Amino acid sequence: MPEKNDEYFMKRALALARKGEGTTSPNPHVGAVIVKNGKIISTGYHRRAGEPHAEAIAIEKAGSRARGAALYVNLEPCNHYGRTPPCTEKIIRAGIRRVVIGMRDPNPVASGGVERLKKAGIEVKTGVLEREAKMLNRHFIHWIKTGNPWISIKVALTIDGCMATLTGDSKWITGEEARKDTHRWRKGLDAIMVGINTVLKDDPRLTVRYVKSNHQPVRVIIDPDLRIHAGLKILDSSAKTKIFYCGNRSKPDQSLLNLVKQNGHELIEINNCRDKINLREVFSILAEEGIIKIGIEGGAFLASKVIEDDLASELLIYFAPAMLGDCLKIGSTFSIGEMKKAKRFITEKVKRFTNGDVKLHLFHPEILREVFS
């Protein structure tokens, strides 16, 4: 197979892998393409944890045609027994002669696939579209290296940095295109988090709408004093909701317990809260449950606190060409007196919408270096 086509087929594998966004955690997103005589004969992608891996699906679909073919996969095939058998053994038994890989597996338990394949006499090439492969699975890399979930903050701002007017009016800062774009972002999340003030003020549903999706992220509410109550959309049955509260300050009454149980939601008690819930503890609890890609949306205080504590992995900032003057702004929990100490981010991408709105995709510099190291 001419190597000049390697990037083309790897792009196909990456596109397949993206179909698993939002449903594979804590596993990575993986797509596989089997090519023979320059033509794709089979494809597969990992749909969710516990189900067959992308390579296994593609090999099964190809059958005997896989013998002598090339396999393109964005992540190194696993070489261990987990919920499923090692993909390396399936590749060897199928008679694949060449394997092209986007990135090595950062998980030491699952790695070693390249060496196993080479030992079996299979030609292996790594690092094809490696940056794209790492960007797709940045949340997985971060979780494997640190044990912490990937935290993504989405916020809509005017050009003078306002999230809302002083009266709290924020509908709508950005236009329809930008709002639809945020639902594509939601679709890829394991969970979406807001503070109780946002819930009580806006009564959001926090579900994926406007774009096709067979997945709804878990809704997470930070509610220290347990002010949530019946009748709010976030307690409906359209998605699961986890409510974190301070056990030393509040106790749920029976009616709330009944409502939560009825709709499959969960109350999670955090002990020994002081003036606020420890967000690191919340994120740790979620990561232990396999929720490793968390979005934070709405609420100046919550977003500001996550940034202040250096917990934000990336920011999605939607700017509208408008000004409000005095207003509610992000960054309300901290004040920095010197420019050299400012919290700085790296701009990864800029997207413009037809009505003039602009999206900045920013990364925490240390976390970005961690992903690509």
Backbone hydrogen bonds, N-H to C=O, Kabsch-Sander energy under -0.5 kcal/mol:
donor,donor_aa,acceptor,acceptor_aa,energy
5,N,2,P,-1.7
6,D,3,E,-1.8
9,F,5,N,-2.2
10,M,6,D,-2.1
11,K,7,E,-2.2
12,R,8,Y,-1.4
13,A,9,F,-1.9
14,L,10,M,-2.6
15,A,11,K,-2.2
16,L,12,R,-2.0
17,A,13,A,-2.3
18,R,14,L,-1.8
19,K,16,L,-1.4
20,G,17,A,-1.9
21,E,18,R,-1.7
22,G,188,G,-0.6
23,T,20,G,-2.1
24,T,20,G,-1.1
27,N,24,T,-2.4
30,V,28,P,-0.6
32,A,44,G,-3.0
33,V,72,Y,-2.5
34,I,42,S,-2.9
35,V,33,V,-0.5
35,V,70,A,-3.1
36,K,39,K,-2.8
39,K,36,K,-1.7
41,I,34,I,-2.7
42,S,34,I,-1.3
44,G,32,A,-1.9
46,H,30,V,-2.4
47,R,52,P,-0.5
49,A,23,T,-0.6
51,E,48,R,-2.1
57,I,53,H,-2.1
58,A,54,A,-2.4
59,I,55,E,-2.6
60,E,56,A,-2.3
61,K,57,I,-2.2
62,A,58,A,-1.9
63,G,59,I,-2.1
65,R,62,A,-1.6
66,A,63,G,-1.6
67,R,64,S,-1.4
68,G,95,G,-3.0
69,A,66,A,-2.2
70,A,35,V,-3.0
71,L,98,R,-2.9
72,Y,33,V,-3.2
73,V,100,V,-2.5
74,N,31,G,-1.2
76,E,103,M,-2.2
79,N,110,A,-1.6
82,G,80,H,-0.7
82,G,84,T,-2.2
88,T,78,C,-1.8
90,K,86,P,-1.0
91,I,87,C,-2.4
92,I,88,T,-2.4
93,R,89,E,-2.5
94,A,90,K,-1.8
95,G,91,I,-0.7
95,G,92,I,-1.2
96,I,91,I,-1.6
97,R,69,A,-2.2
98,R,69,A,-1.3
99,V,123,E,-2.9
100,V,71,L,-3.2
101,I,125,K,-3.3
102,G,73,V,-1.7
103,M,74,N,-1.1
110,A,107,N,-0.7
111,S,107,N,-1.7
116,R,112,G,-1.9
117,L,113,G,-2.3
118,K,114,V,-2.4
119,K,115,E,-2.3
120,A,116,R,-1.1
121,G,118,K,-2.0
122,I,117,L,-2.2
123,E,97,R,-2.2
125,K,99,V,-2.5
128,V,101,I,-1.8
129,L,127,G,-0.6
130,E,127,G,-1.1
133,A,129,L,-2.2
134,K,130,E,-2.6
135,M,131,R,-2.6
136,L,132,E,-2.1
137,N,133,A,-1.5
138,R,135,M,-1.2
141,I,137,N,-2.4
142,H,138,R,-2.5
143,W,139,H,-2.1
144,I,140,F,-2.6
145,K,141,I,-2.3
146,T,142,H,-2.1
147,G,143,W,-2.3
148,N,142,H,-0.6
150,W,292,I,-3.4
151,I,149,P,-0.5
152,S,150,W,-0.6
152,S,294,I,-3.0
153,I,314,E,-2.5
154,K,152,S,-0.5
154,K,296,I,-2.8
155,V,316,L,-2.4
157,L,318,Y,-3.1
158,T,162,C,-1.5
159,I,320,A,-0.8
159,I,322,A,-2.1
160,D,322,A,-0.6
161,G,158,T,-2.0
163,M,328,L,-3.4
164,A,328,L,-1.1
165,T,169,D,-2.2
168,G,165,T,-1.8
172,W,170,S,-0.6
173,I,170,S,-1.2
179,R,175,G,-2.0
180,K,176,E,-2.4
181,D,177,E,-2.0
182,T,178,A,-1.7
183,H,179,R,-0.9
184,R,180,K,-1.2
185,W,181,D,-1.6
186,R,182,T,-2.4
187,K,183,H,-1.9
188,G,184,R,-0.8
188,G,185,W,-1.0
189,L,186,R,-2.0
190,D,293,K,-2.7
191,A,293,K,-1.6
192,I,218,V,-2.8
193,M,295,G,-3.5
194,V,220,V,-2.3
196,I,222,I,-2.0
199,V,195,G,-1.6
200,L,196,I,-2.7
201,K,197,N,-2.2
202,D,198,T,-2.7
203,D,198,T,-0.6
203,D,199,V,-1.6
209,R,207,T,-0.6
218,V,190,D,-2.6
219,R,240,K,-3.3
220,V,192,I,-2.8
221,I,242,K,-2.7
222,I,194,V,-2.1
223,D,221,I,-0.8
223,D,244,F,-2.8
226,L,223,D,-1.7
232,L,229,H,-1.0
235,L,232,L,-1.7
236,D,233,K,-2.1
242,K,219,R,-3.3
243,I,266,E,-3.0
244,F,221,I,-2.8
244,F,242,K,-0.6
245,Y,243,I,-0.5
245,Y,268,I,-2.2
246,C,224,P,-2.0
247,G,245,Y,-0.7
247,G,270,I,-2.0
248,N,270,I,-0.5
249,R,246,C,-1.4
250,S,246,C,-2.0
257,L,253,D,-2.2
258,N,254,Q,-2.5
259,L,255,S,-2.0
260,V,256,L,-2.7
261,K,257,L,-2.2
262,Q,258,N,-2.4
263,N,259,L,-1.7
264,G,261,K,-1.1
265,H,260,V,-2.7
266,E,241,T,-2.4
268,I,243,I,-3.3
268,I,266,E,-0.5
269,E,267,L,-0.5
270,I,245,Y,-3.2
271,N,269,E,-0.5
274,R,276,K,-1.0
279,L,277,I,-0.8
282,V,278,N,-1.6
283,F,279,L,-2.9
284,S,280,R,-2.1
285,I,281,E,-2.2
286,L,282,V,-2.2
287,A,283,F,-2.5
288,E,284,S,-2.0
289,E,285,I,-0.8
289,E,286,L,-0.8
290,G,287,A,-1.8
291,I,286,L,-2.4
292,I,290,G,-1.1
294,I,150,W,-2.8
295,G,191,A,-2.7
296,I,152,S,-3.1
297,E,193,M,-2.1
297,E,295,G,-0.5
298,G,154,K,-0.8
303,A,299,G,-1.8
304,S,300,A,-2.1
305,K,301,F,-2.6
306,V,302,L,-2.2
307,I,303,A,-1.9
308,E,304,S,-2.8
309,D,305,K,-2.2
310,D,307,I,-1.7
311,L,306,V,-2.7
312,A,306,V,-0.7
313,S,151,I,-2.3
313,S,311,L,-0.5
314,E,151,I,-1.8
315,L,362,L,-2.4
316,L,153,I,-3.3
317,I,315,L,-0.6
317,I,360,L,-2.5
318,Y,155,V,-2.7
318,Y,316,L,-0.6
319,F,317,I,-0.7
319,F,358,V,-3.5
320,A,157,L,-2.5
322,A,320,A,-2.7
328,L,164,A,-2.4
330,I,161,G,-0.7
331,G,300,A,-0.5
334,F,331,G,-0.9
341,K,338,E,-1.7
342,A,339,M,-1.8
344,R,342,A,-0.8
346,I,363,F,-2.9
347,T,345,F,-0.5
348,E,346,I,-0.6
348,E,361,H,-3.3
349,K,361,H,-1.3
351,K,359,K,-2.5
353,F,357,D,-2.8
356,G,353,F,-1.9
358,V,319,F,-2.4
359,K,351,K,-3.4
360,L,317,I,-2.8
361,H,349,K,-2.7
362,L,315,L,-2.9
362,L,360,L,-0.7
363,F,346,I,-2.3
364,H,313,S,-2.6
368,L,364,H,-2.5
369,R,365,P,-2.2
370,E,366,E,-1.9
371,V,367,I,-2.0
372,F,368,L,-1.9
373,S,369,R,-0.7
373,S,370,E,-0.6
